[in-house]
C-alpha cells in the first residue's frame, strides 16, 4: 500500500505545508532539484558544497546566483539571509525564485528573496549619488548628498566609499579629471578643456592633473604629440614581448606573436606620438630596462622596481598600485583586491581595471584570479597567465 503524503511528512519532521523530501530513484540516487547542466554534471557535489559554504558565510556576492530552500521550514532564501543555518541534508538549491516556488517553497519573510538584495539597494544608492556628483558644478557637501539619499552623513560616507573606493570629494575630483581627459582629446587648447571641466584656475588644474593623468595634459590632447616613445620588441619564453618607454618610465608592455601587430597596437594607442622602434644594441639605457622587464618574466622571484608612466583614472591608478603590492608567488581574487582598495562592492570595476592594465608583468594583473581559484581572464592569453603563475610558484 502506498504511503500517504501526510505520513511521509510526519516521518521527515517537515512542517505542515512544507514540501516533502524527494524520494530516491531505483538507482538509489536523488534526482536533481532542478534541471541545469551544472547540477547534472559530475561536479554537482562540489558545486553544492561551494553553495552551502556561501550560505554558511552569508556571502552577499552569491546573491542572485542561486537560491536555497529548507525542507523543514518550507521556505526559500537568498544566500546572505541572516536566518539560522540549516543542516546540509535539509537544504536544496534553485536557480531562480520561480524554480523554488514551483517546487512548493514560499519566500522567506526575512530576506525577501524576490526583492532587491541589500547589496543591490546599496549599489543603486551609490549609483544615484554618483550621478548627482557628476551633475554638480562644484563638489556637493556630504550633508546634501546624504539628505538626498535619506541617510545619515556618516552611514552614507561609509556606503559610498565601500562602493566606489573613494570618498564623494575624491570621486568628484576623479570625474572632473576624466572630463579634462576627454576634453583634452577634443578641445582646441588646454585652457578651454580645464575651464569646461570646472577648474577655476590653471594652477589648481595642473596640481591635480599631473599625478593622475601621467603624461602632460597637452600630450593627451594631441594623441601623444610631443611625446617621444622608444619601443623594443624582443624574445622571451612566452613569445614576443614589447617594451615601450617615455622619459618617465615604461608606458606599455605587451606579449604577442607578431612584432608588427605589437607595434601597430602601440601606434593606435598613441597615434601622434613619436614612436621609434629601436634595437637593443642601439640604446644601452633602454636595453637595461628591457632586461629588467624580461627578467620579471624569467626570474620572478627577484624584487625589481621598474619605473612606469601610466595614464588612468583615479580608480584605475588605485587598482594598479594595489596590483604592484602583490608579491610573486601569491594570488588574490578580484573580490579580495576590491577589499584591499577599500571598495568591496566594486568587484566588476576592479576586473575592468585589471583588463585595462597597459603594462603586463610590471603591473602584475596576472596574479588576480577568480574566487573559485580558476584563472579568469588575461588580455595576453590564459596560457601565458598560467605559465607566469606556475613559474612564480616555483613549479
Sine and cosine of phi, psi and omega as CSV:
sin_phi,cos_phi,sin_psi,cos_psi,sin_omega,cos_omega
0.00,0.00,0.71,-0.71,-0.04,-1.00
-0.94,0.35,0.58,-0.82,0.05,-1.00
-0.96,0.28,0.55,-0.84,0.07,-1.00
-0.99,0.16,0.39,-0.92,0.02,-1.00
-0.89,0.46,-0.66,0.75,-0.04,-1.00
-0.89,0.45,-0.65,0.76,0.02,-1.00
-0.91,0.42,-0.63,0.78,0.03,-1.00
-0.88,0.48,-0.66,0.75,0.01,-1.00
-0.91,0.42,-0.63,0.78,-0.02,-1.00
-0.88,0.47,-0.63,0.78,-0.02,-1.00
-0.95,0.32,-0.53,0.85,-0.01,-1.00
-0.99,0.12,-0.23,0.97,0.00,-1.00
0.99,0.14,0.18,0.98,-0.02,-1.00
-0.96,0.29,0.53,-0.85,0.06,-1.00
-0.95,0.30,0.34,-0.94,0.04,-1.00
-0.86,0.51,0.76,-0.65,0.01,-1.00
1.00,-0.06,-0.20,0.98,0.01,-1.00
-0.99,0.13,0.54,-0.84,0.01,-1.00
-0.90,0.43,0.63,-0.78,0.05,-1.00
-0.95,0.30,0.37,-0.93,0.06,-1.00
-0.89,0.46,0.48,-0.88,0.06,-1.00
-0.95,0.32,0.65,-0.76,0.00,-1.00
-1.00,0.10,0.69,-0.72,0.00,-1.00
-0.93,0.37,0.55,-0.83,0.00,-1.00
-0.98,0.18,-0.09,-1.00,-0.04,-1.00
-0.90,0.44,-0.42,0.91,0.00,-1.00
-1.00,0.07,0.05,1.00,0.03,-1.00
0.99,0.13,0.04,1.00,-0.03,-1.00
-0.96,-0.27,0.53,-0.85,0.06,-1.00
-0.98,0.20,0.67,-0.74,0.08,-1.00
-0.93,0.37,0.41,-0.91,-0.02,-1.00
-0.91,0.42,0.50,-0.87,0.01,-1.00
-0.91,0.41,-0.52,0.85,0.06,-1.00
-0.46,-0.89,0.47,-0.88,-0.06,-1.00
-0.99,0.11,0.91,-0.41,-0.01,-1.00
-0.42,-0.91,0.62,-0.78,-0.12,-0.99
-0.90,0.44,-0.44,0.90,0.01,-1.00
-0.96,0.27,-0.69,0.72,-0.05,-1.00
-0.96,0.27,-0.36,0.93,0.00,-1.00
-1.00,-0.01,-0.05,1.00,-0.02,-1.00
-0.98,0.19,0.12,-0.99,-0.02,-1.00
-0.94,0.34,-0.20,0.98,-0.03,-1.00
-0.98,-0.20,0.30,0.96,-0.08,-1.00
-0.89,0.46,-0.58,0.82,0.01,-1.00
-0.90,0.43,-0.66,0.75,0.03,-1.00
-0.90,0.43,-0.67,0.75,0.00,-1.00
-0.89,0.45,-0.70,0.72,0.02,-1.00
-0.91,0.42,-0.57,0.82,0.04,-1.00
-0.91,0.42,-0.64,0.77,0.04,-1.00
-0.91,0.42,-0.64,0.77,0.01,-1.00
-0.91,0.42,-0.68,0.73,0.00,-1.00
-0.91,0.42,-0.59,0.81,0.06,-1.00
-0.90,0.43,-0.61,0.79,0.05,-1.00
-0.90,0.44,-0.61,0.79,0.05,-1.00
-0.91,0.41,-0.68,0.73,0.00,-1.00
-0.87,0.49,-0.62,0.78,0.01,-1.00
-0.99,0.15,-0.17,0.99,-0.14,-0.99
0.80,0.61,0.78,0.63,-0.12,-0.99
-0.96,0.27,0.93,-0.38,-0.01,-1.00
-0.92,0.39,-0.38,0.92,0.01,-1.00
-0.94,0.34,-0.30,0.95,0.03,-1.00
-1.00,0.07,-0.22,0.98,0.00,-1.00
-0.86,0.52,0.72,-0.70,0.00,-1.00
1.00,0.01,-0.34,0.94,0.02,-1.00
-0.99,0.13,-0.51,0.86,0.09,-1.00
-0.29,-0.96,0.18,-0.98,0.07,-1.00
-0.76,-0.65,0.42,-0.91,0.00,-1.00
-0.80,-0.61,0.52,-0.85,0.02,-1.00
-0.89,-0.45,0.41,-0.91,0.01,-1.00
-0.85,-0.53,0.90,-0.44,-0.13,-0.99
-0.91,0.41,-0.48,0.88,-0.05,-1.00
-0.98,0.18,-0.26,0.97,0.03,-1.00
-0.92,-0.40,-0.36,0.93,0.00,-1.00
0.98,0.21,0.29,0.96,0.00,-1.00
-0.89,-0.46,0.30,-0.95,0.12,-0.99
-0.81,-0.58,0.46,-0.89,-0.14,-0.99
-0.68,-0.74,0.19,-0.98,0.20,-0.98
-1.00,0.06,0.38,-0.93,-0.07,-1.00
-0.85,0.53,-0.49,0.87,-0.06,-1.00
-1.00,0.06,0.09,1.00,-0.05,-1.00
-0.83,0.56,0.66,-0.75,-0.04,-1.00
-0.99,0.11,0.08,1.00,0.01,-1.00
-0.90,0.45,0.37,-0.93,0.00,-1.00
-0.86,0.50,0.65,-0.76,-0.05,-1.00
-0.90,0.43,0.80,-0.60,0.03,-1.00
-0.99,0.11,0.40,-0.92,0.06,-1.00
-0.90,0.43,0.56,-0.83,-0.09,-1.00
-0.84,0.54,-0.63,0.78,-0.06,-1.00
-0.94,0.34,-0.22,0.98,0.01,-1.00
-0.99,-0.14,0.06,1.00,-0.11,-0.99
-0.95,-0.31,0.72,-0.70,0.13,-0.99
-0.84,-0.54,0.27,-0.96,-0.09,-1.00
-0.84,-0.55,0.55,-0.83,-0.05,-1.00
-0.64,-0.77,0.54,-0.84,-0.01,-1.00
-0.96,0.26,-0.62,0.78,-0.09,-1.00
-0.67,-0.74,0.29,-0.96,0.12,-0.99
-0.86,0.51,-0.59,0.80,0.02,-1.00
-0.88,0.48,-0.65,0.76,0.03,-1.00
-0.87,0.48,-0.69,0.72,-0.02,-1.00
-0.90,0.43,-0.66,0.76,-0.03,-1.00
-0.95,0.30,-0.54,0.84,0.08,-1.00
-0.91,0.41,-0.47,0.88,0.04,-1.00
-0.99,0.16,-0.03,1.00,0.09,-1.00
0.98,-0.20,0.14,0.99,-0.01,-1.00
-1.00,-0.09,0.44,-0.90,0.02,-1.00
-0.93,-0.37,0.45,-0.89,-0.06,-1.00
-0.93,0.37,0.60,-0.80,0.04,-1.00
-0.92,0.40,0.71,-0.71,0.01,-1.00
-0.98,0.18,-0.20,0.98,-0.03,-1.00
-1.00,0.06,-0.79,0.61,-0.04,-1.00
-1.00,-0.10,-0.19,0.98,0.06,-1.00
0.72,0.69,0.94,0.35,-0.14,-0.99
-0.91,0.42,-0.26,0.97,0.04,-1.00
-1.00,0.08,-0.20,0.98,0.02,-1.00
-0.99,-0.14,0.19,-0.98,0.04,-1.00
-0.88,0.48,0.64,-0.77,0.03,-1.00
-0.95,0.32,0.23,-0.97,0.04,-1.00
-0.86,0.51,-0.64,0.77,0.01,-1.00
-0.90,0.44,-0.65,0.76,0.03,-1.00
-0.92,0.40,-0.64,0.77,0.03,-1.00
-0.90,0.43,-0.66,0.75,0.04,-1.00
-0.89,0.45,-0.66,0.75,0.00,-1.00
-0.88,0.47,-0.63,0.78,0.02,-1.00
-0.92,0.38,-0.61,0.79,0.05,-1.00
-0.90,0.44,-0.71,0.71,0.01,-1.00
-0.90,0.44,-0.65,0.76,0.03,-1.00
-0.87,0.49,-0.69,0.72,0.04,-1.00
-0.88,0.47,-0.68,0.74,0.00,-1.00
-0.90,0.43,-0.63,0.77,0.03,-1.00
-0.88,0.48,-0.67,0.74,0.00,-1.00
-0.91,0.42,-0.60,0.80,0.04,-1.00
-0.90,0.43,-0.68,0.73,0.01,-1.00
-0.90,0.45,-0.68,0.73,-0.03,-1.00
-0.91,0.41,-0.48,0.88,-0.02,-1.00
-1.00,0.07,-0.09,1.00,-0.07,-1.00
-1.00,0.06,0.61,-0.80,0.07,-1.00
-0.95,0.31,-0.63,0.78,0.06,-1.00
-0.84,-0.55,0.16,-0.99,-0.03,-1.00
-0.92,0.39,0.85,-0.53,0.01,-1.00
-0.95,0.32,0.47,-0.88,-0.01,-1.00
-0.95,0.32,0.43,-0.90,0.04,-1.00
-0.87,0.49,-0.63,0.78,-0.03,-1.00
-0.90,0.43,-0.67,0.75,-0.02,-1.00
-0.93,0.38,-0.62,0.79,0.04,-1.00
-0.92,0.40,-0.70,0.71,0.00,-1.00
-0.89,0.46,-0.64,0.77,0.03,-1.00
-0.89,0.45,-0.67,0.75,0.01,-1.00
-0.90,0.44,-0.51,0.86,0.01,-1.00
-1.00,0.00,-0.06,1.00,-0.02,-1.00
0.87,0.49,0.70,0.72,0.02,-1.00
-0.74,-0.67,0.29,-0.96,0.11,-0.99
-0.96,0.29,0.49,-0.87,0.00,-1.00
-0.82,0.57,-0.68,0.74,-0.04,-1.00
-0.90,0.44,-0.73,0.69,-0.04,-1.00
-0.93,0.38,-0.65,0.76,0.02,-1.00
-0.89,0.45,-0.68,0.73,-0.01,-1.00
-0.86,0.51,-0.71,0.71,0.00,-1.00
-0.91,0.42,-0.66,0.75,-0.01,-1.00
-0.91,0.42,-0.69,0.72,-0.04,-1.00
-0.91,0.41,-0.68,0.73,-0.02,-1.00
-0.93,0.38,-0.58,0.81,0.04,-1.00
-0.91,0.41,-0.54,0.84,-0.05,-1.00
-0.99,0.10,-0.47,0.88,-0.09,-1.00
-0.88,-0.47,-0.29,0.96,-0.08,-1.00
0.99,0.15,0.07,1.00,-0.03,-1.00
-0.68,-0.73,0.38,-0.93,0.17,-0.99
-0.97,0.23,0.28,-0.96,0.06,-1.00
-0.83,0.56,-0.62,0.78,0.02,-1.00
-0.91,0.41,-0.68,0.74,0.03,-1.00
-0.91,0.42,-0.60,0.80,0.02,-1.00
-0.90,0.43,-0.67,0.75,0.02,-1.00
-0.87,0.49,-0.70,0.72,0.00,-1.00
-0.90,0.44,-0.65,0.76,0.00,-1.00
-0.92,0.40,-0.65,0.76,0.00,-1.00
-0.92,0.39,-0.61,0.79,0.02,-1.00
-0.90,0.43,-0.64,0.77,0.06,-1.00
-0.91,0.41,-0.57,0.82,0.05,-1.00
-0.90,0.44,-0.64,0.77,0.06,-1.00
-0.90,0.44,-0.62,0.79,0.05,-1.00
-0.90,0.44,-0.72,0.70,-0.01,-1.00
-0.84,0.55,-0.71,0.71,0.02,-1.00
-0.92,0.40,-0.66,0.75,-0.02,-1.00
-0.92,0.39,-0.57,0.82,0.00,-1.00
-0.90,0.45,-0.50,0.86,-0.01,-1.00
-0.99,0.15,-0.29,0.96,-0.08,-1.00
-0.91,-0.41,-0.46,0.89,-0.14,-0.99
-0.99,0.14,0.35,-0.94,0.00,-1.00
-0.97,0.25,-0.44,0.90,0.01,-1.00
-0.48,-0.87,0.26,-0.97,-0.06,-1.00
-0.92,0.39,-0.66,0.76,-0.07,-1.00
-0.85,0.52,-0.74,0.68,0.00,-1.00
-0.91,0.41,-0.53,0.85,0.00,-1.00
-0.91,0.42,-0.70,0.71,-0.04,-1.00
-0.97,0.22,-0.47,0.88,0.09,-1.00
-0.94,0.35,-0.65,0.76,0.03,-1.00
-0.89,0.45,-0.49,0.87,-0.01,-1.00
-0.99,0.12,-0.07,1.00,0.08,-1.00
0.98,-0.21,0.12,0.99,0.06,-1.00
-0.99,0.17,0.75,-0.66,-0.02,-1.00
-0.99,0.12,-0.34,0.94,-0.02,-1.00
-0.56,-0.83,0.44,-0.90,0.00,-1.00
-0.93,0.36,-0.54,0.84,-0.02,-1.00
-0.90,0.44,-0.66,0.75,0.02,-1.00
-0.90,0.43,-0.65,0.76,0.01,-1.00
-0.88,0.48,-0.78,0.63,-0.06,-1.00
-0.93,0.37,-0.49,0.87,0.05,-1.00
-0.89,0.46,-0.68,0.74,-0.03,-1.00
-1.00,0.09,-0.59,0.81,-0.17,-0.99
-0.97,0.22,-0.52,0.85,-0.14,-0.99
-0.87,0.49,-0.62,0.78,-0.02,-1.00
-0.98,0.18,-0.56,0.83,-0.12,-0.99
-1.00,0.07,-0.51,0.86,-0.08,-1.00
-1.00,-0.03,-0.23,0.97,0.04,-1.00
0.98,0.20,-1.00,0.04,0.02,-1.00
-0.95,0.32,0.37,-0.93,0.05,-1.00
-0.84,0.54,0.58,-0.81,-0.03,-1.00
-0.81,0.58,-0.64,0.77,-0.02,-1.00
-0.90,0.43,-0.53,0.85,0.01,-1.00
-0.94,0.34,-0.61,0.79,0.05,-1.00
-0.90,0.44,-0.69,0.72,-0.02,-1.00
-0.85,0.53,-0.59,0.81,-0.10,-0.99
-0.99,-0.15,0.36,0.93,0.03,-1.00
0.90,0.43,0.51,0.86,-0.01,-1.00
1.00,-0.07,0.09,1.00,-0.01,-1.00
-0.88,0.48,0.72,-0.69,-0.02,-1.00
1.00,-0.02,-0.14,0.99,0.02,-1.00
-0.99,-0.17,0.77,-0.64,0.05,-1.00
-0.99,-0.12,0.83,-0.55,0.01,-1.00
-0.86,-0.50,0.80,-0.60,0.09,-1.00
-0.97,-0.24,0.73,-0.69,-0.09,-1.00
-0.76,-0.65,0.63,-0.78,0.05,-1.00
-0.77,-0.64,0.68,-0.73,0.17,-0.98
-0.91,-0.42,0.84,-0.55,-0.05,-1.00
-0.70,-0.72,-0.04,-1.00,-0.06,-1.00
-0.99,-0.15,0.59,-0.81,0.20,-0.98
-0.60,-0.80,0.02,-1.00,-0.07,-1.00
-0.93,0.38,-0.24,0.97,0.00,-1.00
-0.98,-0.18,0.18,0.98,0.00,-1.00
0.90,-0.43,-0.57,-0.82,0.04,-1.00
-1.00,0.03,0.61,-0.79,0.01,-1.00
-0.75,-0.66,0.75,-0.66,0.07,-1.00
-0.99,-0.14,0.70,-0.71,0.12,-0.99
-0.80,-0.60,0.86,-0.51,-0.01,-1.00
-0.86,-0.51,0.70,-0.72,-0.07,-1.00
-0.72,-0.69,0.51,-0.86,0.21,-0.98
-0.95,-0.31,-0.10,-1.00,0.03,-1.00
-0.93,0.38,-0.29,0.96,-0.01,-1.00
-1.00,0.02,-0.49,0.87,-0.05,-1.00
0.39,-0.92,-0.23,-0.97,-0.03,-1.00
-0.95,0.30,0.82,-0.57,0.02,-1.00
-0.96,-0.27,-0.24,0.97,0.03,-1.00
-0.31,-0.95,0.68,-0.74,0.26,-0.97
-0.69,-0.72,0.60,-0.80,-0.06,-1.00
-0.43,-0.90,0.54,-0.84,0.08,-1.00
-0.98,-0.18,0.47,-0.88,0.06,-1.00
-0.14,-0.99,-0.14,-0.99,0.01,-1.00
-0.90,-0.43,-0.20,0.98,-0.07,-1.00
-0.77,-0.64,0.81,-0.59,0.05,-1.00
-0.87,0.49,-0.67,0.74,-0.05,-1.00
-0.89,0.45,-0.68,0.73,0.00,-1.00
-0.91,0.42,-0.68,0.74,0.00,-1.00
-0.89,0.47,-0.69,0.73,0.00,-1.00
-0.94,0.34,-0.60,0.80,0.05,-1.00
-0.89,0.45,-0.65,0.76,0.04,-1.00
-0.88,0.48,-0.64,0.77,0.02,-1.00
-0.91,0.43,-0.66,0.75,0.00,-1.00
-0.92,0.39,-0.56,0.83,0.05,-1.00
-0.92,0.39,-0.55,0.83,0.00,-1.00
-0.96,0.28,-0.59,0.81,0.01,-1.00
-0.82,-0.58,0.96,0.28,-0.16,-0.99
-0.90,0.43,-0.40,0.91,-0.06,-1.00
-0.90,-0.43,0.12,0.99,0.06,-1.00
-0.97,0.25,0.38,-0.92,0.12,-0.99
-1.00,0.05,0.97,-0.23,-0.06,-1.00
-0.96,-0.27,0.86,-0.51,0.00,-1.00
-0.92,-0.39,0.89,-0.45,0.09,-1.00
-1.00,0.10,0.91,-0.42,-0.11,-0.99
-0.88,-0.47,0.27,-0.96,0.10,-1.00
-0.99,-0.17,0.51,-0.86,-0.08,-1.00
-0.84,0.55,-0.57,0.82,-0.04,-1.00
-0.93,0.36,-0.29,0.96,-0.06,-1.00
-1.00,0.08,-0.30,0.95,-0.14,-0.99
-0.58,-0.81,0.98,-0.20,-0.08,-1.00
-0.92,0.38,-0.59,0.80,0.01,-1.00
-0.91,0.42,-0.72,0.70,0.03,-1.00
-0.91,0.42,-0.63,0.78,0.00,-1.00
-0.86,0.51,-0.64,0.77,0.01,-1.00
-0.91,0.42,-0.64,0.77,0.01,-1.00
-0.93,0.37,-0.64,0.77,0.03,-1.00
-0.90,0.44,-0.64,0.76,0.03,-1.00
-0.87,0.49,-0.61,0.79,0.04,-1.00
-0.89,0.45,-0.69,0.73,-0.01,-1.00
-0.91,0.41,-0.72,0.69,0.01,-1.00
-0.89,0.45,-0.59,0.81,0.02,-1.00
-0.90,0.43,-0.50,0.87,0.05,-1.00
-0.92,0.39,-0.41,0.91,0.07,-1.00
-0.99,0.14,-0.72,0.69,-0.14,-0.99
-0.99,0.10,-0.57,0.82,-0.05,-1.00
-0.73,-0.68,0.94,0.35,-0.13,-0.99
-0.94,0.35,-0.18,0.98,-0.04,-1.00
-0.95,0.32,-0.38,0.93,-0.01,-1.00
-0.99,0.14,0.65,-0.76,0.01,-1.00
-0.99,0.11,0.78,-0.63,0.00,-1.00
-0.72,-0.70,0.54,-0.84,-0.01,-1.00
-0.86,-0.51,1.00,0.05,-0.03,-1.00
-1.00,0.03,0.81,-0.58,0.02,-1.00
-0.93,0.38,0.60,-0.80,-0.01,-1.00
-0.80,-0.59,0.40,-0.92,0.08,-1.00
-0.76,-0.65,1.00,0.01,-0.15,-0.99
-0.94,-0.33,0.57,-0.82,0.10,-1.00
-0.93,-0.38,0.81,-0.58,0.02,-1.00
-0.17,-0.99,0.22,-0.98,0.06,-1.00
-0.94,0.34,0.18,-0.98,0.02,-1.00
-0.86,0.52,-0.63,0.77,0.00,-1.00
-0.92,0.39,-0.71,0.71,0.02,-1.00
-0.87,0.49,-0.68,0.73,0.01,-1.00
-0.87,0.50,-0.63,0.78,0.00,-1.00
-0.91,0.42,-0.67,0.74,0.03,-1.00
-0.90,0.43,-0.71,0.70,-0.04,-1.00
-0.91,0.42,-0.59,0.81,0.07,-1.00
-0.90,0.44,-0.66,0.75,0.01,-1.00
-0.91,0.42,-0.58,0.81,0.03,-1.00
-0.88,0.47,-0.62,0.78,-0.04,-1.00
-0.95,0.32,-0.20,0.98,0.03,-1.00
-1.00,-0.03,-0.12,0.99,0.03,-1.00
-0.98,0.17,0.87,-0.50,-0.06,-1.00
-0.96,0.29,0.41,-0.91,0.07,-1.00
-0.86,0.50,0.67,-0.75,-0.02,-1.00
1.00,-0.07,-0.19,0.98,0.01,-1.00
-0.95,-0.32,0.42,-0.91,0.13,-0.99
-0.72,-0.70,0.41,-0.91,0.12,-0.99
-0.73,-0.69,0.37,-0.93,0.07,-1.00
-1.00,0.09,0.27,-0.96,0.04,-1.00
-0.88,0.48,-0.62,0.79,0.00,-1.00
-0.93,0.36,-0.60,0.80,0.04,-1.00
-0.92,0.40,-0.65,0.76,0.03,-1.00
-0.89,0.45,-0.63,0.77,0.05,-1.00
-0.88,0.47,-0.64,0.77,0.03,-1.00
-0.92,0.40,-0.61,0.79,-0.04,-1.00
-0.91,0.42,-0.51,0.86,0.01,-1.00
-1.00,-0.06,0.13,0.99,0.05,-1.00
0.99,0.16,0.36,0.93,0.00,-1.00
-0.74,-0.68,0.92,0.39,-0.12,-0.99
-0.88,0.47,-0.36,0.93,-0.01,-1.00
-1.00,-0.08,-0.02,1.00,-0.07,-1.00
-0.99,-0.15,0.66,0.75,-0.08,-1.00
-0.89,0.46,-0.69,0.72,-0.02,-1.00
-0.91,0.42,-0.65,0.76,0.02,-1.00
-0.91,0.41,-0.58,0.82,0.06,-1.00
-0.90,0.44,-0.68,0.73,0.04,-1.00
-0.88,0.48,-0.63,0.77,0.03,-1.00
-0.91,0.41,-0.66,0.75,0.02,-1.00
-0.89,0.45,-0.63,0.78,0.06,-1.00
-0.89,0.45,-0.67,0.74,0.00,-1.00
-0.92,0.40,-0.43,0.90,0.00,-1.00
-1.00,-0.05,0.05,1.00,0.02,-1.00
-0.87,0.49,0.86,-0.51,-0.05,-1.00
-1.00,0.03,-0.07,1.00,-0.14,-0.99
-0.83,-0.56,1.00,0.00,0.00,-1.00
-0.87,0.49,0.57,-0.82,0.09,-1.00
0.94,0.35,-0.77,0.64,0.01,-1.00
-0.88,0.47,-0.69,0.72,0.21,-0.98
-0.97,-0.26,0.99,-0.15,-0.28,-0.96
-0.98,0.19,0.94,0.33,0.04,-1.00
-0.92,0.39,-0.24,0.97,0.03,-1.00
-0.94,0.35,-0.21,0.98,0.00,-1.00
-1.00,0.05,0.14,0.99,0.06,-1.00
-0.96,-0.29,0.80,-0.60,-0.06,-1.00
-0.79,-0.61,0.11,-0.99,0.02,-1.00
-0.96,0.29,0.27,-0.96,-0.03,-1.00
-0.86,0.51,-0.56,0.83,-0.04,-1.00
-1.00,0.07,0.10,1.00,0.02,-1.00
1.00,-0.03,-0.18,0.98,0.06,-1.00
-0.92,0.39,0.38,-0.92,-0.13,-0.99
-0.91,0.42,-0.57,0.82,-0.12,-0.99
0.98,0.19,-0.55,-0.84,-0.04,-1.00
-0.97,-0.23,0.22,-0.98,0.09,-1.00
-0.30,-0.95,0.85,-0.52,-0.15,-0.99
-0.91,0.42,-0.33,0.94,0.00,-1.00
-0.97,-0.24,0.27,0.96,0.10,-0.99
0.97,-0.26,0.74,-0.67,-0.03,-1.00
-0.91,0.42,-0.51,0.86,0.02,-1.00
-0.90,0.44,-0.60,0.80,0.04,-1.00
-0.94,0.33,-0.63,0.78,0.04,-1.00
-0.88,0.47,-0.70,0.72,0.01,-1.00
-0.89,0.46,-0.67,0.74,-0.01,-1.00
-0.91,0.42,-0.66,0.75,0.01,-1.00
-0.89,0.46,-0.73,0.69,-0.02,-1.00
-0.92,0.40,-0.65,0.76,0.02,-1.00
-0.89,0.46,-0.66,0.75,-0.01,-1.00
-0.92,0.40,-0.65,0.76,-0.02,-1.00
-0.93,0.37,-0.46,0.89,0.03,-1.00
-1.00,0.08,-0.02,1.00,0.04,-1.00
0.99,0.15,0.31,0.95,0.00,-1.00
-0.99,0.12,0.00,0.00,0.00,0.00
